[in-house]
Amino acid sequence: MWGPARVFWSPEFGVSPAIHSYSLLCKLCVFFINLRYLKRGVNDRGRVANDVETEQIILDEEAGSCKGKMSSIVQMRGSIPLFWSQEASRFSPKPDIILQRYDPTYQATKLHFEDLAKRYSNPIIVLNLIKTVEKRPREMMLRREFAHAVGYLNAILSEENQLKFIHWDFHKFAKSKSANVLAVLGAVASEALDLTSFYYSGKPSLVKKRANQLNRTSTGRDASLRDLRGKSGDLVKIGSGSENSNSLTSREREGDLSQQIKTDTCDGDPPRFQSGVLRTNCIDCLDRTNVAQYAYGLAALGRQLHAMGLTDKPKVDPDSSIAAALMDMYQSMGDALAQQYGGSAAHNTVFPERQGKWKATTQSREFLKSIKRYYSNAYTDGEKQDAINLTISHFFFFKIFGLLPTTGRKTCSLGVGF
């Protein structure tokens, strides 16, 4: 079940006057809704913390009419689906990570990925961005256990339903001065898009309509038969490489018909559908995750615009104005989600560097964000979480049972995630 959606909208996207609007639609799952250190990982029903679905939507100027086209791509983020936690502390800005429970069969993890398969179909691609090397093991413990969980589940899943697990240490790579984080993530995004594709509404075909019109006229009956033969021959040629020698006897008329068929095919683009999803996570599913989701969105945008006939190539120049506008939208989305979950705007050095901002200014802003997030986590998140628990508990009990809860936080048997 999803909470209220947040929409980040750009009415003028700068790629073509044909684009009516470009939007990012974010939906937060309320089954395990939480604040940063107070809820981590997964619950017994396979629901994870900070489960957010992001849909990237493009509409052209004729959307809603028979000539209009639209395209969308869905990706999601969510906490690592294991039983783990962190205790908020006023003395430590980075509390230790605790693996709370050892589950040898990873039942909760299995339930989580089964839920994703029901929501998005297969394949499920897992992009894990946490650290692999640390002086004091924290994230690397989760990374090792997560890899074990995915390996165990893949051993019992059929080949076509197996999870595609990609691990990439974001921090380790980003420390290099010559590192191009967005280029690496863009390559990963392209591979993921090859597997999942995206939604495209297509455009109504005029081939059948024209053939029917010709069939209705007695004077054009012979011509319509030749049209249909010619088109059937062309389709066979596309599918199997064979030629149809009976289409037309005149080369000149055959050339005219081929040109007509090409026009019809252009006007009748078939729809496309997304099957599967890219699931991205870091520890908080905020800062590193947001950069990765932007890279995925940029790669998808190129393919979406190309499918809609608005660009010549299925790729967007990362230095173009459209890429800058997209980055601004993902940055706004990341800041909103981080403010809600972590208590401050998202930490991000990749976007400001790409935007050419002064490094010293960026560092001072990141320091202030750290202080704000620490204060929120240590002093105010407890009361906020109590308010969230009360609101969600009230909603579920009133909605489903028609009464108010009579006990405290333990009214969680519905899987709400207290």
C-alpha positions as CSV (number, residue, x, y, z in Angstrom):
1,M,0.0,0.0,0.0
2,W,1.3,3.4,-1.0
3,G,1.2,6.7,0.9
4,P,0.5,10.1,-0.8
5,A,2.6,10.5,-3.9
6,R,5.1,13.4,-4.4
7,V,5.3,14.8,-7.9
8,F,8.3,16.7,-9.2
9,W,7.2,18.2,-12.5
10,S,8.9,20.2,-15.3
11,P,6.4,21.8,-17.7
12,E,9.2,22.9,-20.1
13,F,11.9,20.3,-20.5
14,G,13.9,22.0,-23.3
15,V,14.3,19.0,-25.7
16,S,11.4,19.6,-28.0
17,P,8.3,21.8,-28.2
18,A,6.3,18.6,-28.6
19,I,6.9,17.5,-25.0
20,H,4.0,18.6,-22.9
21,S,5.4,17.6,-19.5
22,Y,8.0,15.6,-17.7
23,S,7.4,14.3,-14.2
24,L,8.9,12.2,-11.4
25,L,6.3,10.4,-9.3
26,C,7.4,9.1,-5.9
27,K,5.4,6.8,-3.7
28,L,6.4,5.7,-0.2
29,C,5.1,2.3,1.0
30,V,3.4,2.7,4.4
31,F,3.7,-0.9,5.5
32,F,7.1,-0.3,7.2
33,I,7.2,3.5,7.3
34,N,9.9,4.8,9.4
35,L,12.6,7.3,10.3
36,R,16.3,6.7,9.7
37,Y,17.7,4.8,12.8
38,L,14.4,3.7,14.2
39,K,13.5,1.2,11.5
40,R,16.0,-0.7,9.3
41,G,16.0,-3.7,7.1
42,V,13.0,-6.0,6.7
43,N,10.1,-7.2,8.9
44,D,8.6,-10.7,9.1
45,R,6.3,-10.1,6.2
46,G,9.0,-9.1,3.8
47,R,8.3,-5.3,4.0
48,V,11.4,-3.1,4.0
49,A,12.1,0.3,5.4
50,N,12.2,3.4,3.1
51,D,10.5,1.5,0.3
52,V,10.0,4.2,-2.4
53,E,8.8,3.7,-6.0
54,T,9.9,6.3,-8.5
55,E,8.2,6.6,-11.9
56,Q,9.6,8.8,-14.7
57,I,6.8,9.9,-17.0
58,I,7.0,11.8,-20.3
59,L,3.9,13.1,-22.1
60,D,3.8,14.8,-25.5
61,E,1.6,17.7,-26.5
62,E,-1.2,15.5,-27.8
63,A,-1.4,13.2,-24.8
64,G,-4.9,12.1,-24.1
65,S,-5.9,12.1,-27.8
66,C,-5.7,9.3,-30.3
67,K,-2.5,10.8,-31.6
68,G,-0.8,11.4,-28.2
69,K,2.1,9.3,-26.9
70,M,3.5,8.8,-23.4
71,S,6.4,6.8,-21.9
72,S,7.3,5.8,-18.3
73,I,9.9,3.9,-16.5
74,V,9.7,2.6,-12.9
75,Q,12.5,2.0,-10.4
76,M,12.6,1.5,-6.7
77,R,14.7,1.8,-3.6
78,G,14.5,0.0,-0.3
79,S,16.5,-0.9,2.8
80,I,18.6,-4.1,2.6
81,P,16.1,-6.9,3.2
82,L,17.8,-8.5,6.3
83,F,17.1,-8.3,10.0
84,W,19.4,-5.5,11.0
85,S,19.3,-2.3,13.0
86,Q,21.2,0.7,14.3
87,E,20.7,2.3,17.7
88,A,20.5,6.1,17.6
89,S,23.1,7.6,19.9
90,R,23.9,11.1,21.1
91,F,27.5,10.2,21.4
92,S,28.1,8.5,18.1
93,P,27.1,10.0,14.7
94,K,27.6,6.6,13.1
95,P,26.1,3.8,15.4
96,D,27.2,0.3,14.9
97,I,25.2,-2.0,12.6
98,I,23.7,-4.9,14.4
99,L,22.5,-8.1,12.6
100,Q,19.6,-8.9,14.9
101,R,18.6,-12.3,13.8
102,Y,20.2,-15.1,11.8
103,D,17.7,-16.7,9.4
104,P,19.3,-19.7,7.7
105,T,16.5,-19.9,5.1
106,Y,16.1,-16.1,4.5
107,Q,12.3,-16.4,4.6
108,A,11.7,-12.6,5.1
109,T,14.2,-11.8,2.3
110,K,12.4,-14.4,0.1
111,L,9.0,-12.8,0.8
112,H,10.4,-9.4,-0.1
113,F,11.6,-10.4,-3.5
114,E,8.4,-12.5,-4.2
115,D,6.5,-9.3,-3.5
116,L,8.7,-7.4,-6.0
117,A,8.1,-10.1,-8.6
118,K,4.3,-9.7,-8.1
119,R,4.5,-5.9,-8.4
120,Y,7.0,-5.7,-11.3
121,S,7.4,-9.2,-12.7
122,N,10.9,-10.5,-13.5
123,P,13.8,-9.9,-13.7
124,I,14.6,-8.2,-10.4
125,I,17.9,-6.4,-10.6
126,V,19.6,-5.6,-7.3
127,L,22.1,-2.8,-7.3
128,N,24.0,-2.7,-4.0
129,L,26.2,0.3,-3.4
130,I,27.5,-0.3,0.2
131,K,31.2,-0.5,1.2
132,T,33.4,-3.5,0.9
133,V,36.4,-2.2,2.7
134,E,36.3,-0.5,6.1
135,K,38.7,-0.1,9.0
136,R,35.9,-1.0,11.4
137,P,33.5,-3.5,9.8
138,R,30.0,-2.0,9.5
139,E,28.6,-1.9,6.0
140,M,30.8,-4.8,4.8
141,M,29.1,-7.2,7.2
142,L,25.7,-6.4,5.6
143,R,27.2,-6.7,2.2
144,R,28.5,-10.2,2.9
145,E,25.2,-11.4,4.5
146,F,23.2,-9.9,1.6
147,A,25.3,-11.7,-1.0
148,H,24.8,-14.9,1.0
149,A,21.0,-14.3,1.0
150,V,20.9,-13.7,-2.8
151,G,23.1,-16.7,-3.5
152,Y,20.8,-18.9,-1.3
153,L,17.6,-17.7,-3.0
154,N,19.1,-18.1,-6.5
155,A,19.9,-21.7,-5.7
156,I,16.2,-22.5,-5.2
157,L,14.8,-20.3,-7.9
158,S,14.3,-21.2,-11.5
159,E,16.8,-19.8,-13.9
160,E,14.4,-17.2,-15.4
161,N,13.4,-16.0,-12.0
162,Q,16.8,-15.6,-10.5
163,L,17.9,-12.3,-9.0
164,K,20.5,-10.3,-10.9
165,F,22.8,-9.1,-8.1
166,I,25.2,-6.2,-8.9
167,H,27.6,-5.0,-6.2
168,W,29.6,-1.8,-6.6
169,D,31.4,0.0,-3.9
170,F,30.3,3.6,-4.6
171,H,32.6,5.3,-2.0
172,K,35.7,3.4,-2.9
173,F,35.4,4.3,-6.6
174,A,34.4,7.9,-5.9
175,K,37.6,8.6,-3.9
176,S,39.6,8.4,-7.1
177,K,40.3,11.8,-8.6
178,S,39.8,10.5,-12.1
179,A,36.6,8.6,-11.3
180,N,33.5,9.2,-13.4
181,V,30.8,7.8,-11.1
182,L,28.0,8.7,-13.5
183,A,29.6,7.0,-16.4
184,V,30.0,3.7,-14.5
185,L,26.4,3.9,-13.2
186,G,25.2,4.8,-16.7
187,A,26.7,1.6,-18.0
188,V,25.0,-0.5,-15.3
189,A,21.7,1.4,-16.1
190,S,22.0,0.5,-19.8
191,E,22.4,-3.2,-19.0
192,A,19.4,-3.1,-16.7
193,L,17.3,-1.4,-19.3
194,D,18.2,-4.0,-21.8
195,L,16.6,-6.6,-19.4
196,T,13.5,-4.7,-18.2
197,S,12.7,-2.3,-21.1
198,F,10.2,0.5,-20.4
199,Y,6.6,1.5,-21.1
200,Y,5.8,3.2,-24.3
201,S,2.2,3.7,-25.4
202,G,2.9,3.5,-29.1
203,K,0.7,5.0,-31.7
204,P,-2.4,3.7,-33.6
205,S,-1.5,2.0,-36.8
206,L,-3.1,3.2,-40.0
207,V,-2.4,0.0,-42.1
208,K,-5.6,-1.9,-41.2
209,K,-7.7,1.2,-41.5
210,R,-6.4,2.0,-45.0
211,A,-6.9,-1.6,-46.1
212,N,-10.4,-1.6,-44.8
213,Q,-11.2,1.6,-46.6
214,L,-9.9,0.1,-49.8
215,N,-11.9,-3.1,-49.3
216,R,-15.1,-1.1,-49.0
217,T,-14.7,0.4,-52.4
218,S,-15.6,-1.8,-55.4
219,T,-13.4,0.2,-57.7
220,G,-10.3,-0.2,-55.6
221,R,-10.8,-3.9,-54.8
222,D,-7.9,-5.1,-57.0
223,A,-5.6,-2.4,-55.7
224,S,-6.4,-3.3,-52.1
225,L,-5.6,-7.0,-52.7
226,R,-2.2,-5.9,-54.2
227,D,-1.6,-3.7,-51.1
228,L,-2.3,-6.5,-48.7
229,R,-0.1,-8.9,-50.6
230,G,2.7,-6.4,-50.7
231,K,2.4,-5.7,-47.0
232,S,2.3,-9.4,-46.1
233,G,5.4,-10.0,-48.2
234,D,7.2,-7.1,-46.4
235,L,6.3,-8.5,-43.0
236,V,7.6,-12.0,-43.9
237,K,10.8,-10.4,-45.0
238,I,11.3,-8.7,-41.7
239,G,10.5,-11.8,-39.7
240,S,12.3,-14.5,-41.7
241,G,14.4,-12.8,-44.4
242,S,12.4,-14.5,-47.2
243,E,11.1,-12.6,-50.2
244,N,7.7,-12.4,-51.6
245,S,7.8,-12.5,-55.4
246,N,4.1,-12.2,-55.8
247,S,3.6,-8.8,-54.2
248,L,3.7,-6.6,-57.4
249,T,5.0,-7.0,-60.9
250,S,6.0,-3.4,-61.5
251,R,9.1,-2.2,-59.7
252,E,8.0,1.4,-59.8
253,R,4.7,0.5,-58.1
254,E,6.5,-1.7,-55.6
255,G,8.7,1.2,-54.7
256,D,5.7,3.5,-54.1
257,L,4.0,0.8,-52.0
258,S,7.2,0.3,-49.9
259,Q,7.4,4.0,-49.2
260,Q,3.7,3.9,-48.2
261,I,4.3,0.9,-45.9
262,K,7.2,2.7,-44.2
263,T,5.0,5.7,-43.6
264,D,2.3,3.5,-42.1
265,T,4.8,1.7,-39.9
266,C,6.1,5.0,-38.6
267,D,2.6,6.1,-37.7
268,G,1.8,2.8,-36.1
269,D,4.6,2.3,-33.5
270,P,3.8,-0.8,-31.4
271,P,3.6,-0.3,-27.7
272,R,6.3,-1.5,-25.3
273,F,6.0,-2.7,-21.8
274,Q,8.3,-2.9,-18.8
275,S,8.9,-6.2,-17.2
276,G,11.1,-6.3,-14.1
277,V,12.6,-3.5,-12.1
278,L,15.9,-2.1,-10.9
279,R,16.1,-2.1,-7.1
280,T,18.8,0.2,-5.7
281,N,20.1,0.4,-2.1
282,C,22.9,1.8,0.0
283,I,22.7,1.9,3.8
284,D,20.1,4.7,4.1
285,C,18.8,4.5,0.5
286,L,19.3,8.2,0.3
287,D,22.5,9.8,-0.9
288,R,24.3,7.2,-3.0
289,T,21.0,5.7,-4.1
290,N,19.8,9.0,-5.5
291,V,22.9,9.4,-7.7
292,A,22.4,5.9,-9.0
293,Q,18.7,6.5,-9.7
294,Y,19.6,9.7,-11.6
295,A,22.0,7.7,-13.8
296,Y,19.3,5.2,-14.5
297,G,16.8,7.9,-15.2
298,L,19.2,9.6,-17.7
299,A,19.8,6.4,-19.5
300,A,16.1,5.7,-19.7
301,L,15.3,9.2,-20.8
302,G,17.4,8.8,-24.0
303,R,15.5,5.6,-24.9
304,Q,12.1,7.1,-24.1
305,L,12.6,10.2,-26.2
306,H,14.0,8.1,-29.1
307,A,11.0,5.7,-28.9
308,M,8.6,8.7,-29.0
309,G,10.4,10.0,-32.1
310,L,11.7,13.2,-30.4
311,T,15.4,12.4,-30.8
312,D,17.6,10.7,-33.4
313,K,19.7,8.7,-30.9
314,P,18.6,6.6,-27.8
315,K,21.1,8.5,-25.6
316,V,21.1,11.9,-24.0
317,D,24.3,13.9,-23.8
318,P,25.2,14.2,-20.1
319,D,26.4,17.8,-20.6
320,S,23.2,18.9,-22.3
321,S,20.5,21.2,-20.9
322,I,18.0,18.3,-20.7
323,A,20.4,16.3,-18.6
324,A,20.9,19.3,-16.3
325,A,17.1,19.7,-15.9
326,L,16.8,16.0,-15.1
327,M,19.6,16.3,-12.5
328,D,17.8,19.2,-10.8
329,M,14.6,17.1,-10.6
330,Y,16.4,14.1,-9.1
331,Q,18.2,16.4,-6.7
332,S,14.9,17.9,-5.5
333,M,13.4,14.5,-5.1
334,G,16.5,13.2,-3.2
335,D,16.4,16.2,-0.9
336,A,12.7,15.7,-0.2
337,L,13.1,12.0,0.6
338,A,16.2,12.6,2.7
339,Q,14.5,15.4,4.7
340,Q,11.6,13.1,5.4
341,Y,13.7,10.0,6.3
342,G,17.0,11.4,7.6
343,G,16.2,14.9,8.9
344,S,18.3,16.8,6.3
345,A,18.8,17.3,2.6
346,A,20.6,14.6,0.8
347,H,24.4,14.4,1.0
348,N,25.8,14.8,-2.5
349,T,29.1,15.8,-4.0
350,V,28.5,14.3,-7.5
351,F,25.8,16.7,-8.6
352,P,27.5,19.9,-7.4
353,E,30.7,18.9,-9.0
354,R,28.9,18.2,-12.3
355,Q,27.2,21.5,-12.0
356,G,30.5,23.3,-11.6
357,K,30.0,24.5,-8.1
358,W,32.9,25.6,-5.9
359,K,34.2,22.7,-3.9
360,A,34.7,24.6,-0.7
361,T,31.1,25.8,-0.7
362,T,30.0,22.2,-1.3
363,Q,32.0,20.9,1.6
364,S,30.6,23.5,4.0
365,R,27.1,22.7,3.0
366,E,27.7,19.0,3.4
367,F,29.1,19.7,6.9
368,L,26.0,21.6,7.9
369,K,23.8,18.8,6.5
370,S,25.7,16.3,8.7
371,I,25.1,18.4,11.8
372,K,21.4,18.8,11.1
373,R,20.9,15.1,10.4
374,Y,22.8,14.1,13.6
375,Y,20.6,16.5,15.7
376,S,17.4,15.2,14.1
377,N,18.4,11.5,14.6
378,A,19.5,11.9,18.1
379,Y,16.9,14.3,19.6
380,T,13.7,14.6,17.6
381,D,13.2,11.4,15.6
382,G,11.7,9.5,18.5
383,E,8.7,11.9,18.8
384,K,8.3,12.0,15.0
385,Q,8.2,8.2,14.8
386,D,5.6,8.0,17.6
387,A,3.5,10.4,15.6
388,I,3.9,8.3,12.5
389,N,3.1,5.1,14.4
390,L,-0.1,6.6,15.8
391,T,-1.2,7.9,12.5
392,I,-0.6,4.7,10.6
393,S,-2.1,2.5,13.4
394,H,-5.2,4.7,13.5
395,F,-5.6,4.5,9.8
396,F,-5.3,0.7,9.6
397,F,-7.5,-0.1,12.5
398,F,-10.2,2.4,11.5
399,K,-10.0,1.4,7.8
400,I,-10.0,-2.4,8.3
401,F,-11.7,-3.0,11.6
402,G,-13.6,0.2,12.2
403,L,-12.2,0.8,15.6
404,L,-9.2,2.5,17.3
405,P,-6.3,0.5,18.7
406,T,-6.5,-0.2,22.4
407,T,-2.9,-1.1,22.9
408,G,0.4,0.7,22.2
409,R,3.0,0.1,19.5
410,K,2.5,-3.7,19.5
411,T,-0.6,-3.4,17.4
412,C,1.6,-4.5,14.5
413,S,0.2,-8.0,13.6
414,L,-1.1,-6.5,10.3
415,G,2.4,-6.1,9.1
416,V,2.4,-2.3,9.4
417,G,5.9,-2.6,10.8
418,F,6.0,-1.3,14.4
